[in-house]
Amino acid sequence: MEILFYGIINSISLALMALGFTLVYGISRVPNFAHGALYVFAGFLTWIILNKLGLPYPLAILLALICSALLGAVISMGVLVRIRGMEMSEVIATYALGVAILEGFRWAGFKGMTYTLPPFFKGSVQILGVPIDYQRIMVVVLGVAVLAALWLFTRLTRMGLALRGIAQDERAAMMLGIDSDFAATIAMGIGCALAGLAAVILLPLGNIVIEAGYNVLIFAIAVCVVGGLGSWGGAVIASFVIGFAQILTVAYIRPQFQMVVALLAILVTLIIRPSGFFGRQKELEERV
C-alpha cells in the first residue's frame, strides 16, 4: 500500500513538473530548457514575498505565478520570437537563460538548505495503515485539478482552442487569423506559470535549492520523451510509469537512484521507440 500511495503521489508530482514543458513544446515546438529555472524562480520569489515583504501566503503565491508568467512572456517576445524555428538556437538560448537565472540566485546568496515554504495544511492522516501528510494529499488533489482545468481551458475557451489549432496545424491556424507568435508567447507564459504552480505545490515538501532547477528540467524532459514530445496525454502516462519506477527503486534499491531511473527512461525510449508512447516524430525504422 505504501508503494501504491507514494507511487501515485510521485507520479502526480512528475506530471506537475512536466506539464508546462509539454504545453510549450506542444504548441510552439520550443524546447524550453529554462523550465527548471522558472520552477526555482517561483519558489524563491514566493519565499521573498512571504518572508521579506510580509504579505499573506496566498497573495505571495499569486504574485509569484504572475511574475513567472510575465517572465516567460518576456523571454518569448524578447528572445525566442527572433530565433523561432532554429531548434539548436532555441535550446542554447533557453538553457543559457535558465542557467543565468539559477546562478543569479546563487550569486545573490540564495544557497544552502535554509529556504522553505510552509505546507498548506500541517499534520498527517492514516490511510489503510499508511501515514500520509496533508501536503502530499494536496499534491494529488491540486495535480488532478490542474490537469482538469488545463483540459477544459484548451477545449472550452477561445484562447485554448486557438492554442490547440496552432499545435495541430500552424499554417492552417494562421490562415484562419490566429497569430502564431502571439500564441507562442501565451503558451510560454502559461507554461512558465505551470512551472511556478508546480513549485509552490511541491516545494513545501522540502527545501528550495538551486539544484532543484536542474533536477526538475531532467525529470520534465524524461516524462516528455517517454510520453512523446508534444503529447499531453502521453506525458501523464509517462509520469506514472517513471513515478512508480522511482518508488520501486527507492523501496528495493536506494533512493539515490531516482535520477538514474529518469536518465535510463530517456535512453531506453530513444533507442527502442524514439517517438515515445504517443509522439508524432517518425519511428527509427521509417527514417532509415
Summary of the structure (lengths in Angstrom):
residues: 288
radius of gyration: 18.7
end to end distance: 45.6
largest distance: 60.1
contacts: 994
relative contact order: 0.19
helix: 76%
strand: 3%
